[in-house]
Amino acid sequence: MRVLDALDGIAAETGAALATIALAWTSAQPGITATLASATSVKQLQELTAAMHLRLSPEQIERLNSASA
């Protein structure tokens, strides 16, 4: 499975944007205390800040980790 396929599946489950999921996944990694992202539109900013409230399940995180290995 590719990372994009895993992101698409989780987006279908959560209704969240791909950028939101990707940032939430990055933030959930051990040792990550902060993430950096920039936005060029209000919509992008809303998607990125939504990651602060999205809690991925352990199974979703494992799917993304496996896809990125």
N, CA, C and O atoms as CSV, one atom per row, in Angstrom:
chain,resi,resn,atom,element,x,y,z
A,1,MET,N,N,0.844,-1.178,0.000
A,1,MET,CA,C,0.000,0.000,0.000
A,1,MET,C,C,0.888,1.240,0.000
A,1,MET,O,O,1.892,1.302,0.709
A,2,ARG,N,N,0.510,2.198,-0.787
A,2,ARG,CA,C,1.236,3.465,-0.833
A,2,ARG,C,C,0.678,4.420,0.224
A,2,ARG,O,O,-0.453,4.263,0.686
A,3,VAL,N,N,1.475,5.392,0.590
A,3,VAL,CA,C,1.050,6.366,1.599
A,3,VAL,C,C,-0.213,7.081,1.135
A,3,VAL,O,O,-1.135,7.285,1.925
A,4,LEU,N,N,-0.262,7.462,-0.130
A,4,LEU,CA,C,-1.438,8.176,-0.632
A,4,LEU,C,C,-2.691,7.314,-0.540
A,4,LEU,O,O,-3.771,7.819,-0.234
A,5,ASP,N,N,-2.552,6.013,-0.803
A,5,ASP,CA,C,-3.702,5.113,-0.657
A,5,ASP,C,C,-4.171,5.058,0.791
A,5,ASP,O,O,-5.371,5.081,1.064
A,6,ALA,N,N,-3.216,4.985,1.718
A,6,ALA,CA,C,-3.563,4.960,3.142
A,6,ALA,C,C,-4.224,6.274,3.552
A,6,ALA,O,O,-5.213,6.267,4.285
A,7,LEU,N,N,-3.691,7.391,3.091
A,7,LEU,CA,C,-4.291,8.691,3.395
A,7,LEU,C,C,-5.713,8.780,2.844
A,7,LEU,O,O,-6.620,9.267,3.519
A,8,ASP,N,N,-5.901,8.302,1.604
A,8,ASP,CA,C,-7.241,8.327,1.002
A,8,ASP,C,C,-8.228,7.498,1.820
A,8,ASP,O,O,-9.364,7.921,2.037
A,9,GLY,N,N,-7.801,6.324,2.271
A,9,GLY,CA,C,-8.682,5.476,3.071
A,9,GLY,C,C,-9.067,6.124,4.380
A,9,GLY,O,O,-10.224,6.067,4.796
A,10,ILE,N,N,-8.099,6.740,5.029
A,10,ILE,CA,C,-8.369,7.395,6.313
A,10,ILE,C,C,-9.217,8.645,6.100
A,10,ILE,O,O,-10.050,8.977,6.943
A,11,ALA,N,N,-9.016,9.337,4.991
A,11,ALA,CA,C,-9.866,10.490,4.678
A,11,ALA,C,C,-11.310,10.059,4.508
A,11,ALA,O,O,-12.225,10.759,4.942
A,12,ALA,N,N,-11.520,8.916,3.881
A,12,ALA,CA,C,-12.881,8.402,3.712
A,12,ALA,C,C,-13.507,8.048,5.059
A,12,ALA,O,O,-14.707,8.233,5.261
A,13,GLU,N,N,-12.688,7.541,5.975
A,13,GLU,CA,C,-13.182,7.168,7.301
A,13,GLU,C,C,-13.483,8.374,8.190
A,13,GLU,O,O,-14.459,8.376,8.940
A,14,THR,N,N,-12.631,9.402,8.097
A,14,THR,CA,C,-12.725,10.528,9.025
A,14,THR,C,C,-13.392,11.767,8.444
A,14,THR,O,O,-13.909,12.606,9.182
A,15,GLY,N,N,-13.377,11.876,7.126
A,15,GLY,CA,C,-13.884,13.094,6.493
A,15,GLY,C,C,-12.886,14.235,6.522
A,15,GLY,O,O,-13.209,15.352,6.119
A,16,ALA,N,N,-11.683,13.968,6.994
A,16,ALA,CA,C,-10.651,14.997,7.095
A,16,ALA,C,C,-9.892,15.131,5.778
A,16,ALA,O,O,-9.832,14.190,4.987
A,17,ALA,N,N,-9.321,16.297,5.554
A,17,ALA,CA,C,-8.501,16.544,4.371
A,17,ALA,C,C,-7.185,15.772,4.481
A,17,ALA,O,O,-6.725,15.467,5.581
A,18,LEU,N,N,-6.590,15.461,3.339
A,18,LEU,CA,C,-5.326,14.734,3.333
A,18,LEU,C,C,-4.247,15.482,4.116
A,18,LEU,O,O,-3.486,14.865,4.863
A,19,ALA,N,N,-4.175,16.791,3.954
A,19,ALA,CA,C,-3.174,17.576,4.676
A,19,ALA,C,C,-3.393,17.489,6.182
A,19,ALA,O,O,-2.431,17.428,6.948
A,20,THR,N,N,-4.635,17.483,6.603
A,20,THR,CA,C,-4.958,17.371,8.023
A,20,THR,C,C,-4.471,16.035,8.570
A,20,THR,O,O,-3.860,15.974,9.636
A,21,ILE,N,N,-4.747,14.974,7.834
A,21,ILE,CA,C,-4.339,13.635,8.270
A,21,ILE,C,C,-2.821,13.516,8.288
A,21,ILE,O,O,-2.250,12.989,9.243
A,22,ALA,N,N,-2.166,14.001,7.242
A,22,ALA,CA,C,-0.708,13.905,7.170
A,22,ALA,C,C,-0.048,14.643,8.333
A,22,ALA,O,O,0.917,14.147,8.915
A,23,LEU,N,N,-0.553,15.801,8.665
A,23,LEU,CA,C,0.031,16.561,9.768
A,23,LEU,C,C,-0.270,15.909,11.116
A,23,LEU,O,O,0.588,15.897,11.999
A,24,ALA,N,N,-1.465,15.371,11.283
A,24,ALA,CA,C,-1.807,14.667,12.530
A,24,ALA,C,C,-0.939,13.424,12.687
A,24,ALA,O,O,-0.502,13.113,13.795
A,25,TRP,N,N,-0.685,12.712,11.594
A,25,TRP,CA,C,0.163,11.515,11.619
A,25,TRP,C,C,1.593,11.894,11.989
A,25,TRP,O,O,2.221,11.237,12.820
A,26,THR,N,N,2.096,12.938,11.382
A,26,THR,CA,C,3.451,13.401,11.702
A,26,THR,C,C,3.551,13.768,13.175
A,26,THR,O,O,4.522,13.410,13.842
A,27,SER,N,N,2.567,14.468,13.677
A,27,SER,CA,C,2.571,14.884,15.082
A,27,SER,C,C,2.498,13.697,16.037
A,27,SER,O,O,2.957,13.787,17.176
A,28,ALA,N,N,1.922,12.583,15.579
A,28,ALA,CA,C,1.763,11.399,16.430
A,28,ALA,C,C,3.031,10.547,16.513
A,28,ALA,O,O,3.072,9.582,17.276
A,29,GLN,N,N,4.052,10.885,15.750
A,29,GLN,CA,C,5.271,10.083,15.741
A,29,GLN,C,C,6.092,10.315,17.004
A,29,GLN,O,O,6.178,11.439,17.497
A,30,PRO,N,N,6.695,9.250,17.523
A,30,PRO,CA,C,7.532,9.397,18.721
A,30,PRO,C,C,8.662,10.405,18.474
A,30,PRO,O,O,9.292,10.407,17.417
A,31,GLY,N,N,8.892,11.232,19.442
A,31,GLY,CA,C,9.974,12.203,19.355
A,31,GLY,C,C,9.603,13.508,18.670
A,31,GLY,O,O,10.383,14.459,18.700
A,32,ILE,N,N,8.446,13.572,18.062
A,32,ILE,CA,C,8.017,14.806,17.402
A,32,ILE,C,C,7.296,15.670,18.433
A,32,ILE,O,O,6.277,15.263,18.991
A,33,THR,N,N,7.817,16.836,18.674
A,33,THR,CA,C,7.189,17.731,19.640
A,33,THR,C,C,6.497,18.907,18.962
A,33,THR,O,O,5.659,19.573,19.570
A,34,ALA,N,N,6.846,19.163,17.708
A,34,ALA,CA,C,6.214,20.250,16.962
A,34,ALA,C,C,6.366,19.965,15.478
A,34,ALA,O,O,7.333,19.334,15.050
A,35,THR,N,N,5.417,20.430,14.708
A,35,THR,CA,C,5.496,20.311,13.255
A,35,THR,C,C,5.451,21.705,12.653
A,35,THR,O,O,4.888,22.630,13.239
A,36,LEU,N,N,6.044,21.842,11.492
A,36,LEU,CA,C,6.030,23.111,10.774
A,36,LEU,C,C,5.282,22.924,9.469
A,36,LEU,O,O,5.486,21.936,8.765
A,37,ALA,N,N,4.435,23.853,9.155
A,37,ALA,CA,C,3.701,23.818,7.900
A,37,ALA,C,C,3.358,25.253,7.538
A,37,ALA,O,O,3.238,26.116,8.408
A,38,SER,N,N,3.203,25.494,6.256
A,38,SER,CA,C,2.805,26.838,5.843
A,38,SER,C,C,1.619,26.727,4.899
A,38,SER,O,O,1.430,25.713,4.226
A,39,ALA,N,N,0.847,27.759,4.863
A,39,ALA,CA,C,-0.351,27.781,4.036
A,39,ALA,C,C,-0.315,29.015,3.138
A,39,ALA,O,O,0.219,30.062,3.503
A,40,THR,N,N,-0.895,28.858,1.970
A,40,THR,CA,C,-0.974,29.987,1.044
A,40,THR,C,C,-2.415,30.462,0.856
A,40,THR,O,O,-2.683,31.364,0.061
A,41,SER,N,N,-3.336,29.846,1.595
A,41,SER,CA,C,-4.735,30.276,1.525
A,41,SER,C,C,-5.393,30.007,2.872
A,41,SER,O,O,-4.878,29.255,3.699
A,42,VAL,N,N,-6.527,30.632,3.065
A,42,VAL,CA,C,-7.284,30.412,4.297
A,42,VAL,C,C,-7.732,28.959,4.385
A,42,VAL,O,O,-7.717,28.376,5.469
A,43,LYS,N,N,-8.130,28.364,3.260
A,43,LYS,CA,C,-8.557,26.966,3.261
A,43,LYS,C,C,-7.426,26.056,3.717
A,43,LYS,O,O,-7.645,25.161,4.534
A,44,GLN,N,N,-6.224,26.272,3.202
A,44,GLN,CA,C,-5.078,25.467,3.625
A,44,GLN,C,C,-4.805,25.658,5.110
A,44,GLN,O,O,-4.515,24.688,5.810
A,45,LEU,N,N,-4.891,26.862,5.592
A,45,LEU,CA,C,-4.671,27.139,7.006
A,45,LEU,C,C,-5.688,26.400,7.864
A,45,LEU,O,O,-5.337,25.851,8.908
A,46,GLN,N,N,-6.944,26.383,7.433
A,46,GLN,CA,C,-7.983,25.659,8.171
A,46,GLN,C,C,-7.710,24.158,8.195
A,46,GLN,O,O,-7.914,23.510,9.221
A,47,GLU,N,N,-7.248,23.597,7.070
A,47,GLU,CA,C,-6.931,22.170,7.017
A,47,GLU,C,C,-5.763,21.837,7.940
A,47,GLU,O,O,-5.784,20.818,8.629
A,48,LEU,N,N,-4.758,22.686,7.953
A,48,LEU,CA,C,-3.584,22.420,8.782
A,48,LEU,C,C,-3.892,22.568,10.268
A,48,LEU,O,O,-3.435,21.760,11.077
A,49,THR,N,N,-4.649,23.573,10.628
A,49,THR,CA,C,-4.955,23.753,12.047
A,49,THR,C,C,-5.941,22.690,12.544
A,49,THR,O,O,-5.991,22.410,13.742
A,50,ALA,N,N,-6.715,22.104,11.646
A,50,ALA,CA,C,-7.631,21.024,12.041
A,50,ALA,C,C,-6.859,19.809,12.546
A,50,ALA,O,O,-7.403,19.001,13.298
A,51,ALA,N,N,-5.611,19.674,12.143
A,51,ALA,CA,C,-4.785,18.537,12.587
A,51,ALA,C,C,-4.568,18.550,14.094
A,51,ALA,O,O,-4.317,17.502,14.689
A,52,MET,N,N,-4.661,19.711,14.714
A,52,MET,CA,C,-4.482,19.794,16.162
A,52,MET,C,C,-5.600,19.061,16.906
A,52,MET,O,O,-5.427,18.655,18.055
A,53,HIS,N,N,-6.733,18.895,16.252
A,53,HIS,CA,C,-7.898,18.278,16.895
A,53,HIS,C,C,-8.187,16.866,16.402
A,53,HIS,O,O,-9.043,16.178,16.959
A,54,LEU,N,N,-7.481,16.430,15.362
A,54,LEU,CA,C,-7.715,15.098,14.805
A,54,LEU,C,C,-6.872,14.074,15.559
A,54,LEU,O,O,-5.649,14.201,15.633
A,55,ARG,N,N,-7.516,13.082,16.105
A,55,ARG,CA,C,-6.827,11.991,16.801
A,55,ARG,C,C,-6.984,10.737,15.961
A,55,ARG,O,O,-8.075,10.179,15.850
A,56,LEU,N,N,-5.883,10.303,15.373
A,56,LEU,CA,C,-5.901,9.081,14.580
A,56,LEU,C,C,-5.867,7.883,15.510
A,56,LEU,O,O,-5.228,7.919,16.562
A,57,SER,N,N,-6.557,6.823,15.117
A,57,SER,CA,C,-6.541,5.601,15.919
A,57,SER,C,C,-5.181,4.918,15.763
A,57,SER,O,O,-4.472,5.161,14.787
A,58,PRO,N,N,-4.823,4.075,16.713
A,58,PRO,CA,C,-3.574,3.318,16.573
A,58,PRO,C,C,-3.535,2.514,15.272
A,58,PRO,O,O,-2.474,2.387,14.661
A,59,GLU,N,N,-4.665,1.976,14.846
A,59,GLU,CA,C,-4.723,1.212,13.599
A,59,GLU,C,C,-4.461,2.116,12.395
A,59,GLU,O,O,-3.762,1.718,11.463
A,60,GLN,N,N,-5.012,3.320,12.408
A,60,GLN,CA,C,-4.771,4.255,11.307
A,60,GLN,C,C,-3.306,4.674,11.245
A,60,GLN,O,O,-2.720,4.769,10.167
A,61,ILE,N,N,-2.728,4.920,12.409
A,61,ILE,CA,C,-1.311,5.287,12.442
A,61,ILE,C,C,-0.454,4.137,11.929
A,61,ILE,O,O,0.510,4.361,11.197
A,62,GLU,N,N,-0.794,2.924,12.304
A,62,GLU,CA,C,-0.028,1.751,11.844
A,62,GLU,C,C,-0.147,1.586,10.332
A,62,GLU,O,O,0.830,1.241,9.667
A,63,ARG,N,N,-1.340,1.831,9.784
A,63,ARG,CA,C,-1.504,1.742,8.323
A,63,ARG,C,C,-0.616,2.752,7.620
A,63,ARG,O,O,0.007,2.437,6.606
A,64,LEU,N,N,-0.556,3.957,8.150
A,64,LEU,CA,C,0.291,4.981,7.535
A,64,LEU,C,C,1.771,4.645,7.722
A,64,LEU,O,O,2.564,4.812,6.795
A,65,ASN,N,N,2.145,4.175,8.907
A,65,ASN,CA,C,3.538,3.788,9.144
A,65,ASN,C,C,3.965,2.665,8.207
A,65,ASN,O,O,5.054,2.714,7.635
A,66,SER,N,N,3.121,1.662,8.048
A,66,SER,CA,C,3.433,0.536,7.174
A,66,SER,C,C,3.551,0.989,5.718
A,66,SER,O,O,4.438,0.544,4.990
A,67,ALA,N,N,2.658,1.866,5.311
A,67,ALA,CA,C,2.685,2.347,3.927
A,67,ALA,C,C,3.926,3.182,3.641
A,67,ALA,O,O,4.390,3.233,2.501
A,68,SER,N,N,4.459,3.826,4.648
A,68,SER,CA,C,5.621,4.692,4.436
A,68,SER,C,C,6.947,3.958,4.607
A,68,SER,O,O,8.006,4.516,4.318
A,69,ALA,N,N,6.896,2.721,5.071
A,69,ALA,CA,C,8.137,1.970,5.308
A,69,ALA,C,C,8.840,1.613,4.019
A,69,ALA,O,O,9.897,0.982,4.046
